[in-house]
Amino acid sequence: MYVRNPDGSLMVNTIYNRPIYDYGDGKDYGNGLMNYARSPQGNPAGDLVYNREDYLADVFDGKWYAILTPIEGLTLTGTIGYHVDNTRIHYSHNRLYGASASYGGQNIQIQQRTRSLQYQGIASYQRTFGDVHNMDLMVGYESQGLQIEQVQAAGQNLYNPDNWTVNNTIDQRNGYGYQSNLVHRGIFARAKYNFDGRYFFMASFRRDASSRFHPDHRWGNFWSVSGAWDVAKEKFMQDQRTWLDMLKYRISFGQNGNDAIGTRYLAYADQYQITGADGIFSDGTLAYKGNPNITWETSNSFDTGFDFSFWQGKLSGSIEYFQRQTSDMLFNVPVAPSNGYTSVPMNVGSMRNNGVEIDLNYRVFNTKNITWDLNANITFQGNKVLKLEKTLLDEEGKWLSGSRIFREGESMYQLYLVKWAGVDSETGWAQYWAKDADGNEYATPNANEAYNTNRQSTGNLMPKAYGGFGTSLNIYGFDISASFAYQFGGKVMDTGYQHLLGSGTSGLGNAWHKDILNAWTPDNINTDVPRLATAAQYSYGSYTCDRWLTSSNYLSLNNVTVGYNIPEKLLGKLGLSTLRVYFAGENLALWSKRKGLDPRQGYTSSENYTYSPIRTLSGGLQVTF
């Protein structure tokens, strides 16, 4: 991390009076040239000391509304919301060390203004007829406008190391600015009806527009219907009410629209970069390839199930079947760079998720001084790609995107990888399964050969089920609760572990996993960790393949809370209604197949550069007067 003197002490920069950090650049810091350099060069700890980043924001949020009730049951509501965020960002990259040292450092100033304005008007009418017919009607209109404006300037070669302004630079000064706008419009209506609290019906419709799409494809229509029946309230169930509190059957279907695709707010239009000099404009270069034919992505959701409660709430819960089918999925499809652009926004196909959810709550004790509850839920889920854009598919009907493979009728959560063949016990080299011209597999240390002849699908990597469970206990004023989450039955690429068993060709400054101690040697030939060597072949030792697939099962302790409520008879003299002392912990523990592996990061891979949820400990007093 640090540059040291020959006696082992830290070398200090006399200008800043701070330690000098080792950036792996091989420079001479006063004791001769460092005897090595590494790539990439950098030192995050040094950057925190010598570089500067400031984020300054002025934010305003306002909401105004008016409510009118001209006649009984009719309510008119108008709402205006306004948000503005003026953010200033200062970057000062020092002139002595790191990526900007070669040109004397760099200062960057950014001013960004984000403004949004929302209007909404709603008319609702509620009425009850004959004490059993309950009606609720609603219509409305809404508008949302978002505008982002940014100005940025940058310069190189700093004069004063403590001044972050661009005026403090003398070289390569430049600036630019842009403005982006996004507008949504929508009209909607909803009708709800229930008969005597036993039969429930609801229907809704909305029509939305997005400025991301071409005017010919800007509007989308979305609707929903639902119904429910509370069986327990029927007369023929009267004899069961001693143990049956509620038994409600429900069924629903609904649609939602999605227009999000990338960061471009005009996804349908080709966009060009202005170029030229000395008052002469050049033909603009294509900066973004639009698609005037894209339109709304639609999600169709269906679910049906039962809600129940027995024995005055001692046991309650729900069980349901759900199906989520997404059509016209929005995706920036990669294309050959020779086209002059690297991707095109498209509606590429449809996909289905379906499964069963079970949610249970059980009250173990319910007395004056003791209450103990248990809860648990589990979801079994499947996934299938239903349709893909034909232009994306090869002659075998598959679409390859990096290490991902997509095929109709199969899960989207699968990878297309080289097969690991273990370690050659004689040489210690990593081996992979390749295929010859006749389709026969053979082991080879050449991973590229295996990649070109024998990549195969991993199959569905999704967990078979996921869920959570917890408990809460209140006993004589003390309370304690805990919640857990889990999943099982899937696999994930442990890329963090892969990198920690990485190449030995440039190991200076790299970290290794302790399993590297089990690497092949002439005395340790029966191992699955390849030999350590500086030869180029070792670069295949951590090649991306199915070697790194690991169980994605996990159990996490998400929350524990402990508290105590001071008895009311002790609070009277203080003029307080309640006083509670508590301690809480969030994201306290995670148990997985390998230490450092967090399967919660994704269904296909767990990245070593993504932080897990931060563990938080807190405590305090809750007072009510």
C-alpha positions as CSV (number, residue, x, y, z in Angstrom):
1,M,0.0,0.0,0.0
2,Y,2.8,2.4,0.9
3,V,6.2,3.4,-0.5
4,R,8.8,2.8,2.2
5,N,12.4,3.9,3.0
6,P,15.2,1.4,3.0
7,D,14.8,1.2,6.8
8,G,11.2,0.2,6.5
9,S,9.7,3.5,7.6
10,L,6.9,5.2,5.5
11,M,8.2,7.7,2.9
12,V,6.4,11.0,3.4
13,N,5.6,13.7,0.8
14,T,7.0,16.9,2.2
15,I,4.6,19.2,0.3
16,Y,1.4,17.5,1.6
17,N,3.1,16.0,4.7
18,R,1.3,12.8,3.9
19,P,2.5,9.2,3.3
20,I,3.4,8.3,-0.3
21,Y,1.2,5.4,-1.5
22,D,2.4,2.7,-3.9
23,Y,0.5,3.1,-7.2
24,G,2.5,0.3,-8.9
25,D,4.0,2.7,-11.4
26,G,7.6,1.8,-10.8
27,K,8.7,5.4,-10.2
28,D,11.8,6.7,-8.4
29,Y,10.7,8.2,-5.1
30,G,14.2,9.1,-4.0
31,N,15.7,5.7,-3.4
32,G,16.1,4.6,-7.0
33,L,13.6,3.1,-9.4
34,M,11.1,0.7,-8.0
35,N,12.0,-2.8,-9.2
36,Y,8.5,-3.6,-10.6
37,A,5.4,-2.0,-12.1
38,R,2.0,-3.5,-12.4
39,S,-1.1,-3.0,-14.5
40,P,-3.6,-1.7,-13.9
41,Q,-2.0,1.0,-11.8
42,G,-3.8,2.5,-8.9
43,N,-4.3,2.8,-5.1
44,P,-7.7,3.5,-3.7
45,A,-6.4,4.4,-0.3
46,G,-4.0,6.9,-1.9
47,D,-6.7,8.4,-4.0
48,L,-8.8,9.1,-0.8
49,V,-5.9,11.0,0.6
50,Y,-4.6,13.0,-2.4
51,N,-7.7,13.4,-4.5
52,R,-10.8,15.4,-3.8
53,E,-14.5,14.9,-4.6
54,D,-17.3,17.3,-3.4
55,Y,-21.0,16.8,-3.9
56,L,-23.1,19.8,-3.0
57,A,-26.9,19.8,-3.5
58,D,-29.7,22.2,-3.0
59,V,-33.0,20.3,-3.1
60,F,-36.6,21.5,-3.0
61,D,-39.7,19.3,-2.9
62,G,-43.1,20.8,-2.9
63,K,-46.7,19.4,-3.1
64,W,-49.9,21.4,-3.3
65,Y,-53.4,20.0,-3.5
66,A,-57.0,21.0,-3.3
67,I,-60.1,18.9,-2.5
68,L,-63.7,19.7,-3.4
69,T,-66.9,17.9,-2.4
70,P,-69.6,19.5,-4.5
71,I,-72.2,16.8,-3.7
72,E,-72.4,13.9,-1.4
73,G,-70.1,11.1,-2.4
74,L,-68.3,13.1,-5.1
75,T,-64.7,14.2,-4.4
76,L,-62.6,16.3,-6.8
77,T,-58.8,16.3,-6.1
78,G,-56.2,18.4,-7.8
79,T,-52.5,17.9,-7.1
80,I,-49.3,19.7,-8.2
81,G,-45.9,18.5,-7.3
82,Y,-42.6,20.2,-8.0
83,H,-39.0,19.0,-7.4
84,V,-35.8,20.7,-8.2
85,D,-32.3,19.5,-7.4
86,N,-29.3,21.8,-8.1
87,T,-26.2,19.6,-7.7
88,R,-22.5,20.8,-8.0
89,I,-19.7,18.3,-8.2
90,H,-16.0,19.0,-7.9
91,Y,-13.3,16.5,-8.9
92,S,-9.7,17.3,-8.2
93,H,-7.3,14.6,-9.3
94,N,-3.8,15.3,-7.9
95,R,-0.7,16.1,-10.0
96,L,1.7,13.8,-8.2
97,Y,0.3,10.2,-8.1
98,G,-2.2,8.1,-9.9
99,A,-3.9,8.2,-13.2
100,S,-3.7,12.0,-13.7
101,A,-0.1,12.5,-12.7
102,S,1.3,12.1,-16.2
103,Y,-0.4,15.4,-17.2
104,G,-0.1,17.3,-14.0
105,G,-3.5,16.5,-12.5
106,Q,-7.0,17.3,-13.5
107,N,-9.9,19.4,-12.2
108,I,-13.5,18.9,-13.2
109,Q,-16.5,21.1,-12.3
110,I,-20.1,19.8,-13.0
111,Q,-23.3,21.7,-12.5
112,Q,-26.5,19.7,-12.9
113,R,-30.1,20.8,-12.5
114,T,-32.9,18.2,-12.3
115,R,-36.4,19.5,-12.4
116,S,-39.7,17.6,-12.4
117,L,-43.3,18.8,-12.5
118,Q,-46.3,16.6,-11.9
119,Y,-50.0,17.4,-12.3
120,Q,-52.9,15.1,-11.4
121,G,-56.6,15.5,-11.4
122,I,-58.9,12.9,-10.0
123,A,-62.7,12.7,-9.6
124,S,-64.1,9.9,-7.4
125,Y,-67.6,8.9,-6.5
126,Q,-68.6,6.6,-3.7
127,R,-72.1,5.5,-2.9
128,T,-73.9,2.7,-0.9
129,F,-77.3,1.5,-2.0
130,G,-79.6,-0.6,0.2
131,D,-76.9,-1.1,2.8
132,V,-75.3,-3.9,0.7
133,H,-74.3,-2.4,-2.6
134,N,-71.1,-0.5,-2.3
135,M,-69.8,1.4,-5.4
136,D,-66.5,3.4,-5.9
137,L,-65.9,5.1,-9.3
138,M,-62.8,7.1,-10.2
139,V,-61.4,8.9,-13.3
140,G,-58.3,10.9,-13.6
141,Y,-55.6,12.6,-15.7
142,E,-51.9,13.0,-14.9
143,S,-48.8,14.6,-16.5
144,Q,-45.2,14.2,-15.5
145,G,-42.3,16.2,-17.0
146,L,-38.6,15.7,-16.2
147,Q,-35.8,17.9,-17.4
148,I,-32.1,17.4,-16.7
149,E,-29.6,20.1,-17.6
150,Q,-25.9,19.7,-17.1
151,V,-22.8,21.9,-17.8
152,Q,-19.3,20.5,-17.3
153,A,-15.8,22.0,-17.6
154,A,-12.4,20.3,-17.2
155,G,-8.7,21.2,-17.3
156,Q,-5.3,19.6,-16.8
157,N,-2.1,20.6,-15.1
158,L,-2.8,22.1,-11.7
159,Y,-1.1,25.1,-10.3
160,N,-2.3,25.1,-6.7
161,P,-2.8,21.5,-5.5
162,D,-5.6,22.6,-3.1
163,N,-7.7,24.6,-5.6
164,W,-10.4,22.5,-7.3
165,T,-11.6,25.1,-9.9
166,V,-10.9,24.7,-13.6
167,N,-9.3,28.2,-13.6
168,N,-6.5,26.5,-11.6
169,T,-5.5,24.6,-14.7
170,I,-3.5,25.7,-17.8
171,D,-3.9,22.8,-20.3
172,Q,-6.6,21.0,-22.2
173,R,-9.4,23.2,-20.9
174,N,-12.8,22.2,-22.4
175,G,-16.4,22.2,-21.6
176,Y,-19.8,21.0,-22.8
177,G,-23.4,21.0,-21.8
178,Y,-26.6,19.2,-22.6
179,Q,-30.3,19.1,-21.8
180,S,-32.6,16.1,-21.7
181,N,-36.4,16.0,-21.4
182,L,-38.8,13.2,-20.7
183,V,-42.6,13.6,-20.6
184,H,-45.4,11.2,-19.6
185,R,-49.1,11.6,-20.0
186,G,-51.9,9.4,-18.7
187,I,-55.6,9.0,-18.4
188,F,-57.2,6.4,-16.2
189,A,-60.4,5.1,-14.8
190,R,-61.3,2.5,-12.1
191,A,-64.6,1.0,-10.9
192,K,-65.0,-1.0,-7.7
193,Y,-68.0,-2.8,-6.3
194,N,-68.7,-5.1,-3.4
195,F,-71.9,-6.8,-2.3
196,D,-72.5,-7.0,1.4
197,G,-68.7,-7.4,2.1
198,R,-68.9,-10.9,0.5
199,Y,-68.4,-10.4,-3.3
200,F,-65.8,-8.0,-4.6
201,F,-65.2,-6.8,-8.2
202,M,-62.8,-4.3,-9.6
203,A,-61.9,-3.1,-13.2
204,S,-59.5,-0.4,-14.4
205,F,-58.1,1.0,-17.6
206,R,-55.4,3.5,-18.3
207,R,-53.9,5.0,-21.5
208,D,-50.3,6.2,-21.2
209,A,-47.9,8.1,-23.5
210,S,-44.1,8.4,-23.3
211,S,-41.9,10.8,-25.2
212,R,-39.3,8.1,-25.5
213,F,-41.3,6.6,-28.4
214,H,-42.2,7.8,-31.9
215,P,-45.5,9.6,-32.1
216,D,-47.0,6.6,-34.0
217,H,-46.1,4.3,-31.1
218,R,-46.3,6.6,-28.2
219,W,-49.6,5.6,-26.6
220,G,-50.2,2.3,-24.8
221,N,-53.4,0.8,-23.3
222,F,-53.3,-1.2,-20.1
223,W,-56.2,-2.7,-18.1
224,S,-57.0,-4.9,-15.2
225,V,-59.9,-6.9,-13.6
226,S,-60.2,-8.7,-10.3
227,G,-62.7,-10.4,-8.1
228,A,-62.9,-11.9,-4.6
229,W,-65.3,-14.0,-2.6
230,D,-65.2,-14.1,1.3
231,V,-66.6,-17.6,1.7
232,A,-66.6,-17.4,5.5
233,K,-69.3,-14.7,5.5
234,E,-71.8,-16.9,3.7
235,K,-74.8,-18.2,5.6
236,F,-74.0,-21.8,4.9
237,M,-70.7,-21.2,6.8
238,Q,-72.3,-20.0,10.0
239,D,-71.7,-23.2,11.8
240,Q,-68.0,-23.0,11.1
241,R,-67.4,-19.5,12.5
242,T,-66.3,-20.8,15.8
243,W,-63.0,-21.7,14.2
244,L,-63.1,-20.0,10.7
245,D,-62.5,-16.3,10.8
246,M,-61.9,-15.7,7.1
247,L,-61.7,-17.7,3.9
248,K,-61.4,-15.4,0.9
249,Y,-60.9,-16.6,-2.7
250,R,-59.4,-14.0,-5.1
251,I,-58.4,-13.8,-8.7
252,S,-57.0,-11.0,-10.8
253,F,-55.4,-10.1,-14.1
254,G,-53.6,-6.8,-14.8
255,Q,-51.3,-5.0,-17.1
256,N,-48.4,-2.6,-16.6
257,G,-46.3,-0.7,-19.1
258,N,-42.6,0.0,-19.0
259,D,-40.7,2.5,-21.2
260,A,-37.3,2.5,-19.5
261,I,-34.5,1.6,-21.9
262,G,-31.0,3.0,-21.3
263,T,-30.3,6.6,-20.5
264,R,-31.5,8.2,-23.8
265,Y,-34.9,10.0,-23.5
266,L,-35.4,10.0,-27.3
267,A,-35.0,6.3,-27.8
268,Y,-36.7,6.4,-31.2
269,A,-34.5,9.0,-32.9
270,D,-31.1,8.9,-34.4
271,Q,-28.8,11.4,-32.6
272,Y,-25.7,13.0,-33.9
273,Q,-22.6,14.6,-32.4
274,I,-21.9,18.1,-33.6
275,T,-18.4,18.5,-35.0
276,G,-16.4,21.2,-36.8
277,A,-14.0,24.0,-36.2
278,D,-13.2,27.6,-37.3
279,G,-16.8,28.4,-38.1
280,I,-17.2,25.4,-40.4
281,F,-19.6,22.6,-39.5
282,S,-18.8,19.0,-40.4
283,D,-21.2,16.2,-41.1
284,G,-22.4,15.1,-37.6
285,T,-21.2,11.7,-36.5
286,L,-23.9,9.2,-35.3
287,A,-23.8,9.1,-31.5
288,Y,-26.9,7.0,-31.0
289,K,-28.9,4.7,-33.3
290,G,-32.6,5.1,-32.6
291,N,-35.5,2.8,-33.6
292,P,-38.8,4.5,-34.5
293,N,-40.7,1.2,-34.2
294,I,-40.1,0.5,-30.5
295,T,-43.0,0.8,-28.2
296,W,-44.2,0.0,-24.7
297,E,-43.0,-3.2,-22.9
298,T,-46.1,-4.8,-21.4
299,S,-46.2,-7.0,-18.3
300,N,-49.3,-9.2,-17.9
301,S,-49.9,-10.4,-14.3
302,F,-52.3,-13.1,-13.3
303,D,-52.8,-14.5,-9.8
304,T,-55.3,-16.5,-7.9
305,G,-55.4,-17.9,-4.4
306,F,-56.9,-18.0,-0.9
307,D,-56.5,-15.8,2.2
308,F,-57.5,-17.5,5.4
309,S,-57.6,-17.0,9.2
310,F,-58.5,-19.7,11.8
311,W,-59.2,-19.7,15.5
312,Q,-59.4,-16.0,16.1
313,G,-56.2,-15.3,14.2
314,K,-54.1,-18.1,15.8
315,L,-53.2,-19.4,12.3
316,S,-53.5,-17.1,9.2
317,G,-51.9,-16.8,5.8
318,S,-52.3,-17.1,2.1
319,I,-51.5,-19.5,-0.8
320,E,-51.6,-18.3,-4.4
321,Y,-50.5,-19.1,-7.9
322,F,-49.0,-16.3,-9.9
323,Q,-47.9,-15.8,-13.5
324,R,-46.0,-12.7,-14.9
325,Q,-45.7,-12.6,-18.6
326,T,-43.7,-9.8,-20.2
327,S,-44.1,-9.1,-23.9
328,D,-42.3,-6.7,-26.3
329,M,-39.3,-6.6,-23.9
330,L,-37.1,-3.5,-24.3
331,F,-33.5,-4.2,-24.9
332,N,-30.4,-2.5,-26.4
333,V,-29.4,-5.2,-28.8
334,P,-25.6,-5.3,-29.5
335,V,-24.6,-5.0,-33.2
336,A,-21.3,-5.1,-35.0
337,P,-19.3,-1.8,-34.4
338,S,-18.6,-1.7,-38.1
339,N,-22.2,-0.4,-38.5
340,G,-21.0,2.8,-36.9
341,Y,-22.9,2.1,-33.6
342,T,-22.8,-0.7,-31.1
343,S,-26.4,-1.3,-30.2
344,V,-30.0,-0.7,-31.3
345,P,-33.1,-0.4,-29.0
346,M,-35.6,-3.1,-29.8
347,N,-38.6,-5.0,-28.6
348,V,-37.0,-8.4,-28.5
349,G,-39.6,-10.9,-27.3
350,S,-41.5,-12.2,-24.4
351,M,-40.9,-14.1,-21.1
352,R,-42.9,-15.8,-18.4
353,N,-42.3,-16.2,-14.7
354,N,-44.7,-18.3,-12.7
355,G,-44.9,-20.1,-9.4
356,V,-46.6,-20.6,-6.1
357,E,-46.3,-18.5,-2.9
358,I,-47.2,-19.7,0.6
359,D,-47.3,-17.3,3.6
360,L,-48.1,-18.5,7.1
361,N,-48.5,-16.8,10.5
362,Y,-48.9,-18.6,13.7
363,R,-49.6,-17.1,17.2
364,V,-48.0,-19.5,19.7
365,F,-49.1,-17.6,22.8
366,N,-51.5,-14.8,23.3
367,T,-52.0,-13.9,27.0
368,K,-52.0,-10.6,28.9
369,N,-48.3,-10.6,29.4
370,I,-46.9,-12.9,26.8
371,T,-47.4,-12.8,23.0
372,W,-45.3,-15.0,20.7
373,D,-45.7,-15.0,16.9
374,L,-44.0,-17.1,14.2
375,N,-44.1,-16.4,10.5
376,A,-42.7,-18.0,7.3
377,N,-43.1,-17.7,3.6
378,I,-41.8,-19.6,0.6
379,T,-42.0,-19.0,-3.2
380,F,-41.4,-21.6,-5.9
381,Q,-40.7,-19.9,-9.2
382,G,-40.0,-20.9,-12.8
383,N,-38.9,-18.9,-15.8
384,K,-39.2,-19.4,-19.5
385,V,-38.3,-17.4,-22.6
386,L,-41.4,-17.6,-24.9
387,K,-40.3,-15.6,-27.9
388,L,-37.2,-13.9,-29.3
389,E,-36.7,-11.5,-32.1
390,K,-35.8,-13.8,-35.1
391,T,-33.0,-11.5,-36.3
392,L,-31.1,-12.2,-33.0
393,L,-31.0,-16.0,-33.4
394,D,-28.3,-18.0,-35.1
395,E,-29.0,-21.1,-37.3
396,E,-29.4,-23.2,-34.1
397,G,-32.1,-21.0,-32.7
398,K,-30.0,-19.5,-29.9
399,W,-28.9,-15.9,-29.1
400,L,-25.5,-15.5,-27.5
401,S,-24.6,-12.4,-25.6
402,G,-21.2,-12.7,-23.9
403,S,-21.4,-15.7,-21.6
404,R,-25.3,-15.6,-21.7
405,I,-27.4,-17.9,-23.9
406,F,-31.1,-17.3,-24.7
407,R,-33.3,-19.9,-26.4
408,E,-37.1,-20.0,-26.8
409,G,-38.7,-22.5,-24.4
410,E,-35.8,-22.3,-21.9
411,S,-34.9,-20.3,-18.8
412,M,-33.2,-16.9,-19.4
413,Y,-31.0,-17.6,-16.4
414,Q,-28.4,-19.8,-17.9
415,L,-24.8,-19.4,-19.1
416,Y,-22.9,-20.7,-22.1
417,L,-19.5,-21.9,-20.8
418,V,-16.4,-23.9,-21.4
419,K,-16.4,-27.2,-19.5
420,W,-13.7,-27.7,-16.8
421,A,-11.7,-30.9,-17.1
422,G,-9.6,-30.6,-14.0
423,V,-5.9,-30.3,-13.5
424,D,-3.4,-32.5,-15.4
425,S,-1.7,-34.5,-12.7
426,E,1.5,-34.7,-14.7
427,T,2.0,-31.1,-15.7
428,G,-0.2,-29.2,-13.3
429,W,-1.9,-27.2,-16.1
430,A,-5.6,-26.4,-16.1
431,Q,-7.5,-28.5,-18.6
432,Y,-10.8,-28.0,-20.5
433,W,-13.0,-30.2,-22.6
434,A,-12.8,-29.4,-26.4
435,K,-14.2,-31.3,-29.3
436,D,-12.6,-32.7,-32.5
437,A,-14.0,-32.6,-36.0
438,D,-16.0,-35.8,-35.3
439,G,-17.6,-34.4,-32.1
440,N,-15.5,-36.4,-29.6
441,E,-14.5,-34.6,-26.4
442,Y,-10.8,-34.4,-25.4
443,A,-9.0,-32.6,-22.6
444,T,-6.7,-29.7,-23.5
445,P,-4.8,-26.9,-21.7
446,N,-5.8,-24.5,-24.4
447,A,-9.0,-22.8,-23.2
448,N,-9.5,-20.9,-26.4
449,E,-9.6,-24.2,-28.3
450,A,-12.3,-25.4,-25.9
451,Y,-14.2,-22.1,-26.2
452,N,-14.3,-22.4,-30.0
453,T,-15.4,-26.0,-30.2
454,N,-17.3,-27.0,-27.1
455,R,-19.1,-24.3,-25.1
456,Q,-22.3,-25.7,-23.5
457,S,-25.3,-24.5,-21.7
458,T,-25.3,-24.7,-17.9
459,G,-29.1,-25.2,-17.7
460,N,-31.3,-23.1,-15.5
461,L,-29.3,-21.5,-12.6
462,M,-32.4,-20.1,-10.8
463,P,-33.0,-21.2,-7.2
464,K,-35.9,-23.6,-6.9
465,A,-37.3,-21.6,-4.0
466,Y,-36.7,-18.6,-1.8
467,G,-38.4,-17.0,1.1
468,G,-38.1,-15.9,4.7
469,F,-39.1,-16.6,8.3
470,G,-39.1,-14.8,11.6
471,T,-40.4,-14.5,15.1
472,S,-41.5,-11.8,17.5
473,L,-41.9,-12.2,21.3
474,N,-43.4,-9.8,23.8
475,I,-43.0,-10.7,27.4
476,Y,-43.7,-8.5,30.4
477,G,-42.7,-5.3,28.6
478,F,-39.7,-6.8,26.8
479,D,-39.8,-7.4,23.1
480,I,-37.5,-9.2,20.7
481,S,-37.9,-9.9,17.0
482,A,-35.8,-11.5,14.3
483,S,-36.2,-12.1,10.6
484,F,-34.3,-14.4,8.2
485,A,-34.2,-14.9,4.4
486,Y,-33.1,-17.9,2.4
487,Q,-33.0,-19.6,-1.0
488,F,-32.0,-23.0,-2.2
489,G,-31.7,-25.2,-5.3
490,G,-29.7,-22.9,-7.7
491,K,-26.2,-22.2,-8.8
492,V,-24.2,-19.0,-9.3
493,M,-20.9,-18.0,-10.9
494,D,-18.6,-17.1,-8.0
495,T,-16.5,-14.5,-9.9
496,G,-14.9,-13.2,-6.7
497,Y,-13.4,-16.6,-6.0
498,Q,-12.4,-16.8,-9.7
499,H,-10.4,-13.6,-9.4
500,L,-8.8,-14.6,-6.2
501,L,-7.4,-17.7,-7.9
502,G,-6.3,-15.6,-10.8
503,S,-3.2,-15.5,-13.0
504,G,0.2,-15.9,-11.7
505,T,1.8,-14.1,-14.6
506,S,1.7,-10.7,-12.8
507,G,1.0,-11.5,-9.2
508,L,2.6,-8.5,-7.6
509,G,0.0,-6.5,-5.8
510,N,-2.7,-9.2,-6.4
511,A,-4.7,-10.9,-3.6
512,W,-5.1,-14.7,-3.6
513,H,-7.6,-17.0,-1.9
514,K,-6.2,-19.4,0.7
515,D,-7.1,-22.3,-1.6
516,I,-4.0,-21.2,-3.6
517,L,-2.0,-23.1,-1.0
518,N,-3.4,-26.3,-2.5
519,A,-2.0,-25.5,-5.9
520,W,-0.4,-28.4,-7.9
521,T,3.2,-29.2,-7.1
522,P,5.3,-32.4,-7.9
523,D,4.4,-33.5,-4.3
524,N,0.7,-32.5,-4.6
525,I,-0.5,-33.9,-7.9
526,N,-4.1,-34.8,-6.9
527,T,-5.6,-31.3,-6.7
528,D,-8.1,-29.1,-8.5
529,V,-6.0,-25.9,-8.3
530,P,-3.5,-25.5,-11.2
531,R,0.2,-24.9,-10.7
532,L,1.6,-21.5,-10.0
533,A,3.9,-20.4,-12.8
534,T,4.9,-17.2,-14.7
535,A,4.5,-19.0,-18.0
536,A,1.7,-17.7,-20.2
537,Q,-0.3,-21.0,-20.0
538,Y,-1.2,-20.1,-16.4
539,S,-3.4,-17.3,-17.7
540,Y,-5.8,-20.2,-18.5
541,G,-5.9,-21.2,-14.8
542,S,-8.7,-18.8,-13.9
543,Y,-10.5,-19.0,-17.3
544,T,-14.2,-18.4,-17.2
545,C,-15.8,-21.9,-17.2
546,D,-18.2,-24.0,-15.2
547,R,-15.5,-24.6,-12.6
548,W,-16.7,-21.5,-10.9
549,L,-20.3,-22.5,-10.6
550,T,-21.2,-22.8,-7.0
551,S,-24.4,-23.5,-5.0
552,S,-26.4,-20.3,-4.5
553,N,-28.0,-21.6,-1.3
554,Y,-27.9,-19.1,1.5
555,L,-29.4,-18.1,4.8
556,S,-29.2,-14.5,6.0
557,L,-30.1,-12.9,9.4
558,N,-31.6,-9.6,8.2
559,N,-32.8,-8.0,11.4
560,V,-32.8,-8.4,15.2
561,T,-34.6,-5.9,17.4
562,V,-34.6,-6.0,21.2
563,G,-36.6,-3.4,23.3
564,Y,-38.2,-2.7,26.6
565,N,-41.4,-0.6,27.2
566,I,-41.2,1.3,30.6
567,P,-44.5,0.5,32.5
568,E,-47.1,3.1,32.3
569,K,-47.4,3.5,36.0
570,L,-43.8,4.8,36.1
571,L,-44.4,7.3,33.3
572,G,-47.2,9.3,34.8
573,K,-45.0,11.6,36.8
574,L,-43.0,12.3,33.7
575,G,-46.0,13.3,31.6
576,L,-45.3,10.6,29.0
577,S,-47.6,8.1,27.3
578,T,-44.9,5.6,26.3
579,L,-41.2,5.3,26.6
580,R,-39.4,2.5,24.8
581,V,-35.6,1.7,24.8
582,Y,-34.5,-0.4,21.9
583,F,-31.4,-1.8,20.1
584,A,-31.5,-3.0,16.5
585,G,-29.2,-4.7,14.0
586,E,-29.6,-4.9,10.3
587,N,-27.9,-7.4,7.8
588,L,-26.1,-9.1,10.7
589,A,-25.0,-12.4,9.1
590,L,-24.9,-14.4,5.8
591,W,-24.2,-18.1,5.5
592,S,-23.4,-19.4,2.0
593,K,-21.4,-22.1,0.3
594,R,-18.2,-20.1,0.4
595,K,-17.1,-17.3,2.6
596,G,-17.3,-14.0,0.7
597,L,-19.9,-15.3,-1.7
598,D,-23.2,-13.3,-1.7
599,P,-25.7,-15.1,-3.9
600,R,-28.2,-12.3,-3.4
601,Q,-26.4,-10.2,-6.0
602,G,-27.9,-12.0,-8.9
603,Y,-29.3,-15.3,-10.3
604,T,-26.3,-15.9,-12.6
605,S,-23.2,-14.3,-11.0
606,S,-21.9,-12.8,-7.8
607,E,-19.4,-10.0,-8.4
608,N,-16.5,-9.2,-6.1
609,Y,-16.8,-5.4,-6.9
610,T,-20.4,-5.2,-5.6
611,Y,-20.9,-4.4,-1.9
612,S,-23.3,-6.6,0.1
613,P,-25.9,-4.8,2.2
614,I,-24.1,-2.9,5.0
615,R,-24.3,-4.2,8.5
616,T,-25.9,-1.5,10.7
617,L,-26.3,-1.3,14.5
618,S,-28.5,1.2,16.1
619,G,-30.3,2.0,19.3
620,G,-32.4,4.7,20.9
621,L,-35.4,5.9,22.8
622,Q,-39.0,6.2,21.4
623,V,-41.0,8.7,23.4
624,T,-44.7,9.5,23.1
625,F,-46.2,12.5,25.0
